[in-house]
Amino acid sequence: MLRKLYARWMFAWETALTTRDENRIVRPVEWGFEWLEDFMQAHNLSEEVEPDPEQLMLRLNEAIIRNSAEFYSYASPRDYRLEKRHPQLFPTNVRPETLAQDAKLKEEAAAGRLEPAEFLRFTSPVRTPYPENDMVNARWYPAPADKQRPGKPKQAIIVMPQWNADAFSHNALCSLFNRFGISALRLSKPYHDIRRPAELERSDYAVSSNIGRTLAACRQAVVDIRCCLDWLEAQGYEQFGVLGTSLGSCYAFIAAAHDARLQVCAFNHASTSFGDVVWTGQSTRHIRAALEDAGMTQNQLTALWSAISPINYMQRFAATPKRVLVVHATYDLTFIEKYSLEVLKSFRELGIDFVSKVLPCGHYTTGETPYKFIDAWYLGSFVRSAFKQLGQKPRQHLPESSRELTMQ
């Protein structure tokens, strides 16, 4: 009886949080082949050869999966730089309390009461029509020198927050990792915070009813993660991890499947299929509305976004040793629990070394008290322990391509 009451209360709370923002836009369905034109040309895929757009997109997904090392490959940027500026919130909602917080931060910066922060900037190897999106942004949290033990390999983690995260999301986690002697780069995903085009209130172009653009956004995010690893290596870092939440966990997983340098992986809300999450999740109901208006089904969407679905890279992910954490929530209405359980099932079948933690809440309520503290404990304790174990092992020098997985 109590369990049912708790579930009813949790689902009501979760629903209230996922429906409070009123600036979600139902955009028309677009195929978006132009976003992947380079790859299509390289593999002789065109509307002239296959005039049916759905069949062409299915063939494109199949080609990406077969040639994923090529799709997620890149030339390392040459314009890395550290930039100091006052941090801004870049909110994605128009709620009064959020706008007030944004205004207060700007006021404090103007009055000199806000400390500037350091950001890694570079041009993404994956280009889009939006120059602001193509300038990658990652807030830099170097571990204090007194936390770096003599003889210990330098360790760093890349942190990828959730879809539509503001620029302060997950910053506290980065500070926590610093206390363990682990440096952190808090990476802004494509179309998020400072990378968001001026025409948008939300980070809509990262996930939308434009099929090709959504594929391309994932490609850019994965490549950006790997470029951050290149910069960290150049700074003398030797051991690396990645933490992703929600959409960030999808990006983080695919990056780890294609880059052997990522040996510590924390997936905070995970799922097997990108299309299933968008179709069944409360927070993407506006995207589903557009797809349904166009006559599309869940099965069709699952196939059309198969190239950015973790399930299709499981064996590749399992090919190199990793320490892995998967956190999911029992009452999740955005990443339905059954899809998270499929991740755990696949990991078990493939013999992946992983830890599973379960939150007694939902997707959005993970950010509420007390659940955010439970989640932080799971993530922080795992990352600390995994890096500690990694640091005690004899150092291994990955082949000149730690990019080896890319070029195969």
PyMOL commands that set and color helices and strands:
alter all, ss='L'
color gray80, all
select helices_A, chain A and resi 2-19+33-42+53-66+68-71+96-110+131-134+145-147+171-179+193-195+204-206+211-234+247-258+274-280+282-293+298-304+306-308+310-318+337-350+364-367+371-392+404-407
alter helices_A, ss='H'
color red, helices_A
select strands_A, chain A and resi 81-85+117-123+135-141+155-160+182-187+239-245+262-268+323-329+354-359
alter strands_A, ss='S'
color yellow, strands_A
deselect
rebuild
show_as cartoon
